[in-house]
Amino acid sequence: MDFRTAISLVVGYLVTLLLIRWVILSRRRQPAATIAWILAIVMLPYVGGVLYLVFGINRVDRRARKIEAASRDIHEHLPELDRYRLETEKKLNDQQIRLMKLASEGCHTIPTDGNQIRLLIDTNVTFRRIEEAVMAAEESLHLEYYIWRADKSGTRLRDLLIEKANSGVKVRFLYDGIGSLFLSRGFLRPMLDAGITVAPFHSGHSLRAKWSINLRSHRKIVIVDGKVGFTGGMNIGDEYLGRNKALGYWRDTHLQLQGPTVLQLQQVFAEDWYYATGEELTSPEKFPQPAIEGDVIAQVVSGGPIGNIRTFHALMFTAINEARHRVTLATSYFVPTEPLVMALETAARRGVEVRLLLAGRSAHRAVVLAGRSYYESLLSSGVTIHEYKRGILHSKTLTIDGNWSLIGSPNFDARSLLLNFEVGVAIYDQELARQLEEHYEKDLQHARMIREDIWRRRPARHVLAENVCRLFAPIM
């Protein structure tokens, strides 16, 4: 062994030991992720360490404290929103009340009555509705997106924002620094020139920021004049309108909101905007008194890797355990945590009809393979699984017993539920649940059912690929 080789081995061992110590100290909440990262670092010298620096470091302590402080500060200065409660608890059943209390514990919102909620399942219709709302804006436009492409669709909506800004509407645009990494200065410059305030949630342009792809804002939010809101699973870009030939048809679920829930969506945006820019959006005109637009009881729910509760993880786990008749889940990324797997299997074993509609193909093949590694135990527990085949399934919906639904940005995976900032709407309404289940049935016409007997006979190479991808489930 020559001198260079010896030095390389010594340095390699020292780096490995330092990284393992770092992993153990920083991964108190996720033992499975800790083990996965240690194995990666040991089995893939140097490569494993680089992967950990890119994917594994949350820098939660400093950033999370700042985000939590921003949320607390902005909430303390917001107008009092409790006046829109309208005694909604009296209209909820016991199951809904328990889920409401958990959702309220995890974020600063409560269920409100008097909402009108339109379920949008066609992405082209969704995009058109957003355009129409933007064109009708008179005072303010607030937008927050994980992915905003600088393509034909992204440019079209950008130019509408510029047009409204030139007419005197105050426009604020918040984008995620990693999800929208390729928004160039040339694309953003016309917005800035028009007086639009633009900010990244986390910048992805510095080397240090690129080393931390966690703690992303995966939210999709549009708020018009504090009166009309949009949120759900759809980003902005040609692919989300089915214009990418490689990906094909895009199936997503979005919501158009009117009523008190829009103020709660505004609250989420205000907290994120304050964190990103330091500007407080707490003046009364930002939170106009909403008209009673309908009769839907709903609650905007936000969650992220701050505080002592992971709101969406806790809410989904509890909702599944609360189910007495049926669980209907559609998700684009299915890489569940062990507690969520147990909740699904236990519900099925106690007689609840548990149905999953999952992506049969994806832009991220490894995620599909990792998800399939869970099928065998789920099927043996009585869970029904379908894979969507028409194109890309990107919806994120959960319905419990036909009277409670959750629609928004979080996928059924560890990244959404433990590492990202997400937003959704909990809907305490049978009619909306019926509509969701009706669309679910239509989606099954474009899906294949996974049969347990056939699944168990799949080739060994498929099992190997699935299990290898599952090793990285805690960080997917």
N, C-alpha and C positions, 0 to 999 in steps of 0.2 A: 504494500500500500504506500503510494507516494504521499508527499507532504500535502499537496492540494486536496487529495481525496480525504485525508484525515481531517483537515480543516473544514472541508465541506460537511463531513459527517458530524463533527462537533457542533458546528453552527446549526445544522439541521436539527440535532437533538435539543439544543438550547432553545431554538425558536419554537419547536414543538411543545416543550415543557412550559414555556411562557404562554403560548396560546391556550394550552389546556387549562392552566391556572386562570387565565382571563375568562375562558368560557365558563368555568365552574363558578367564579365569583359573580358573573353577570347573568347567569341563567337560573336564578332561584325559583322562578315560577313554573318552568317547563323542563322537568327531568328528561322527558323523551327527546326534546330538542338538544339538551345538553349532551346526552349519549350519542346522538346522531352526529353532532359536530365534532366530538372527540374522536369518533371512529373515522370521520372524514379526514381530520387532521393527521391521524396516525397512519391511515391506510393510503393516503394520497399526499406524500411529503411535498411541501411547498405549495402544490396545487390546492390542497385542502385548506391551507392557511390563507391563501388568496381568496378562496371562495368564502371563507368565514369573514374576512375583512369587508367583502362586498355585500354578502347577504345576511351575515349573522349579527353584525353590530347594530343594535337599535339606538345606541346613545340615548336610551330612554330617560336616564336620570335628569340630565340637564334640560333637554328639550321638553320632556313630559312635564317637568315642574313649570317651565315657562308657559306651555300650552294650558295646563291646569290653572295657573294663575290668571292667564288671559281670560279664560272662560268664566272664572269666578268674578273677576273685576267687571267684565262686560255685563254679566247677569245682574250684578248688584245695581248697575246704573240703568237697566232696562225699565221701560214703563211696566207697571203692574199688569201682568197678563192673567192672573187668577180670576179676574172678573168675567172671563169668558168660559168659566167652568160650567155654568148654567145647570148646576146640580146633576151632572151627568152620572154620578155614581148610582143614583136612584134608578137609572135606566139600564144598568149593567147587571148581568147575572153573576153568580159567585165566581165562576171560572174567569170571566172577564175582569172582575175586580182584582183577583189575585195577580193576573198578568199586568193589569194597569199599575198596581202598586210596585211591582218589580221594575217595570219600564220607567216609572217616575223616580224610583230610587237611583237608577243609573244615569239619568239626565234631568235637566231642569225644565221638564214639560209635564203637562197633565192632559187627559182626554178633554176635548171640547166638543160641544154639540153645534149644529147649525152649519155643517160643512157640506159642500158639494164636491164630490170626487169623481172624476172621469177616468176610467180605466182605458189606457192606450196600449194596444198590442201590435199595431202596425207602425214600424219605425218611420216610414215616410209620412204617415199621418201625424205622428208625434213631432217630427221636424217641422211640418207645416203649421201645426198648432203653436209651436214655440215661435216661429217666424211671425205669425199673425199677432201673437201677444206682444212681441218686441215692437212691431210696427205700431201697435196701439198705445205704447208707453207714453206717458205725459210728464212724469217727474223723475223716475229712477229705474235703473236696470241693474240688478246684481246677478252675476253669473259665477259659478264655481264648478270646475270640471277636472276630472282626473286626466282624461285624454281629449285633446282638441287637435285635430289634424289640420295641417296647412295645405289641404287639398281643395277641391272644388266646393264641397259642402262647408268646410271650415271657413274658407274665404268668403263664401256667400253670406254666412251669418255674421262674420266679422264686419263685412261692409254694411250690413244693416245696422249694426251697433254704431259704426262710425256715422252713418246717416242720422241716427237718433241723437248722438252726441252733438253733432253739428246743429241740430235743431233745438238744443238747450236741455236735453235729458241728461241727467248725471248717470254715467255708466261706470261701474266697477267690475273688473274682471280678475278673478283669482284662479290660477291654474296650478296643477301639481308639477313640480320641477323635474320629476323623473317621468311620469306618465306623459307629459307634454314636452319632453326634452328637446324635441326637434322643432319647436316653435322658434324660428329665427328672429333676430333683431329686425330683419327686413319685413317679416310678417307683422311684427308687433308695432313697428315704427308708425304706420298710418293711424293706428289706434291712439298712440301717445300724442301724435300731432293733432288729433281731433279732440284732445282733452280727456280721453278715457284714462282712468286710473288702473294700471295693470300691476299685478304682484304675483310672485310665485309663493305657494304654500311653503315648500322647501325648495330652495334653489338646487338644481341638479348640475350646475355648470362648474362648480369648483371640484377639485379632486376629492376633497374631504366629503362633500355632499354626495358625490358619486359612489363613495364607499359605503353609504348608508341608504339602501333602497327601501328600508322599512320606515315606519311612521309616515306613510304616504296618505294624502287626502284622496280617497277613492270615491268621494262624493260627486254627485251630479245635481246641481241646483240652478234653477232660474227663478228669479223673483221680479215681478213687474209692478212697480208703484206700490209695493207692499200689499197688493190685493189679489194677484194671481201668481201661483207657484207651480213649478214642475220639478219632479224628482223621480228617480227610479234607476234603471240599469243602463240606459243608453248614453254613450259618449257622443261627441261630435266628429263626424268624418264620413267619407264615402262608404267605407266598409260597413258602417252601421245602417246604411240604407240599401244594403244588398248589392253595391256596385263593385265589389271586389270579386272577380271571377273565381279566384282560388278559394275564397271562403264561401261564396254563394249566398243563399237566402239567410237573412239575419232575423232571428226571432227574439224579441226583447219585450219587456213590460215596463211601462212608465205611467206616471200619474199626473193629472192636471188638477190642481187644488184651488178652491176658493172658500173663503170663510176664515175662522180663527186659526186653522192649521197653518195658513200662510205666514202669520206672525211668528209661529214657532219655527218655521223654515227660515224666516228672516233672522231669528235669534241665532240659529246655527251658523248662518253666514256671517253675522255680526261678530260672533266669537272667533271664527277663523280669520276674518278680516283684521280684527284687532291684533291677533297673534302675529299675522303676517306683516302688518303695516304700522301698528300702533295707533291707528285712527279709530275712535269710538263712534259707532253708529247707533247712538242711543236717543237721538232727538225724537220727540213725539211724532213728527211727520213721517219718520221711517216706519212707524208702527200705527198706521191709521186704524180707526175703529172699523172692524169688518162688518159688512152686512151679513145677515143670516141668509146664506145662499142655498141651504139644503137641510137635510135631516140626518146626516151621517155623523156619528161619533167617531172621532179619530184623534190620533196623537202622533206628532213627529218625534221620532226617536233618533238620537245621535249617540255614537259610541266610538271609543278609541282606546289606545293603550295607556291610559292615565287613570289615576285613582285606584280604588281597591276592587272595582267590579268591571269586568269586561261585558258591557251591557248586552250586546247582541248574542254573545255566546251564552250568557246566563238566561236571556229571554228565550232563545230557541230551545235550549235544554229544558227549561221549565214548561214551555208551551207543549212540547212533545210529551212530557210526563203528565201534563194536565189533560191530554186527549183521552176521551172516553169512547169515541166512535171512529174517527178517521183523521189521519194526517196526510196532507197532500203537499208535497215539496217539489219545486222545480228550481234547479240551480245550474249555472254554467260550469262552476268548478266544484267538484265533490271530492274533497280530501278532508274528511271530518276528524275532529279530535276523538279520542277514546270515549270520553263522557257522552258525546253526541251519538256515537255508534251504539253505546250501551242503551241510551234513551230510545233510539229507533228500534233496536232489537227487543227491548223489554216491552215497549208499547205493542209491538206485533205479537209477542208471546202472550200478552194478557188480553188478546182479542181485538185490539184496535186495528182497523184497516190502514196500513201504512203503505203509501204509494210514492215512488220516487221517479221523477222525469229528469234524466241526466243527459249531458252532452255526449253524443256518439262520436263527434269529431270536434277539434278545437285548434286554434292557432298554437296552442301549447300542448303538444302530444303527450309529454311526460305527465301532465296533470291528469289526463284521461286515464292513462295506464295506472297511475297511483290510485285513482279512485276505484278502478276495477278490482284492485286487490282486496277491497272490502266486500265485494259482491257475495262471495261464497257464504260467509257467516250471516250476512243479512238475509240472503235467500233461505238459508236453513232455518232462520227465525220466523219466516213467514212474510217478510217484506217483499212487496212487488216492485220490480225495477224495470223501467223502460229507458231505452236510449234513443234520443232524437236524431233522425237521419236526414231530414229535409235540407238542413243547412247548419248554421251555427245557432245553438240555443244559448242565449245570454240572459234569460230571465232569472230573477231571484225572488221567488214567492213562497210563502208558507201559509197554509190554511189549516185551522184546527176546528174540527167538529162543525164546520159550516157556519160559525158565528164569530170567528176571530181570524184576522189575516195580517200578514206582515209583508210589505212590498218595499223594495228599495235597492240599495247598492251592494249590501253584503252578500258574498257567496257563502257556501256551506264548507268553508275551509279555514285552516288556522290563520292564514295571512289576513283574510277579511275580519275574522272574529277576534284575533288577538293582537295583530300588528298594525292594521290600517285604521284610518278615521273614516267612518261610514255613516250613512244616514238612511232612514227608512220611515215608513208610516205604518203604525199599528192601527188597524181599522176594526172597530167593534160593531160590525154591521153584517147582517145575514145576506142582504141583497148583493153587496160587493163580494162576499165569500161565494155566493152562488154563481156570480159572473166569472170569478176566477176558476172555479171548478168546471164550469161550462167550457171555458177556453182550454182548460187542461185536457178535457175529454177530446176536443178537436185536435189538440197537439198529438194525442196518442195515435191518431190516424197516420201521422208521419213519423212514427217511432216503432222500434222493434222491442218486443217483450223478451227479457232475459229469462230463459227457462233453466231451472236449477240442474236438471238432469243433463242438459246439453252443455251448460257452463262448466260442469265438473269434468267434462271430457275434452276441454280445450287443450291445445298443444302445450307441452312442457315449456317451450320457448316463450309462450305468452305469459305463463305463470312466472317465469324467471324475470321477464321484463317488468311485469307489474310489481313484483316484490322488490326489485332493485329501485324502482321509482318510489315505492312506498318508504324506503329508508329515509327519503328526504321530505316525507309528508309534513313533519313539524315546521318546516320552513317554506313550504309551497304556498 
